[in-house]
Amino acid sequence: MTKRLDLRVDFAFKSLFGTHGNESILAAFLNAALRFPDEKKIQTVQLLDPHFNKENQEDKRSILDVHAQLEDGSRVNIEIQLNNKHDMEKRTLYYWSKMYSSQMKEGMDYGELCKTITINIVNFRYLSHIHGYHSTFQLYEREQKLLLTDMLEIHFMELPKLLIKWRNREVDPREDQLVRWLLLLEASEDEEITQVLEEIAMQEDQVLKKAMDEWERVSQDPEVLLAYEARRKALLDEKSALKRAEKKGKEEAIKAMAIGMIQEGIANNVISKLTGLSIEEIEMLRHQ
């Protein structure tokens, strides 16, 4: 079998879920993610230009988002993130606001603005105080939990949490369609997941079968592979840069703590024990 693209890479995700001709795949994912009742199930979606943030031409992030409009006019933006940049909530609100305000046209009434939904799929643990893998946020009054408006909806889907539940057999893709679609993103690295999803696709889920067939097809497309490898390398470089920045920040914090101890007259051996710095490094700081 051909090695399939890693769907956690945003380029690959968009190739499957955000490409014209694959709207039924996106609709199935959104029905699972947004938990619409049967009478309100999405039948069709319209893919939109993802460049809704035209003010910042240097920001390439939105190019690889999946941006769509539902039948009732609601806007949905799906972003998949491999690396934790530690700014997700602020970035999410910023891009949500851009997507919401981009609907406004000259002469348009505020009442015509439609619900705007952001879905963040992240390949790291983000909400450490929440046990579930799928969290949904809206605007509520703090004391009475009264919903102010349903116009804002922000989702976080944390793949590592889902994988733990899968390994502990706490979730079942045969019973939960969202579990099914999110596990698909992990399937390139897990033969057991791939086998289970292929069985489901053959037995009961024609849209999942279409998705897996299309996934197989794009994974063999030379042009797609070239762009995918370039994007994957960029993400690896970004991850390395984030690690270097994090390491440098920790080192600077330790040095600042050591300098503070030096100024307080604390002995070198104590500073070394508390900071992990060598006596030589501490002496260098003393003579700066």
Secondary structure, DSSP 4 states (H G I P E B T S, - for coil): -PPPP-TTSHHHHHHHHSSTT-HHHHHHHHHHHHT--GGG-----EE--S----S-TT--GGGGSEEEE-TTS-EEEEEEESS--S-HHHHHHHHHHHHHHTT--TT--GGG---EEEEEEESS---TT--SSEEEEEEE-TTT--EEEEEEEEEEEEHHHHHHHHHTT---TTT-HHHHHHHHTTGGG-HHHHHHHHHHHHHT-HHHHHHHHHHHHHTT-HHHHHHHHHHHHHHHHHHHHHHHHHHHHHHHHHHHHHHHHHHTT--HHHHHHHH---HHHHHHHHT-
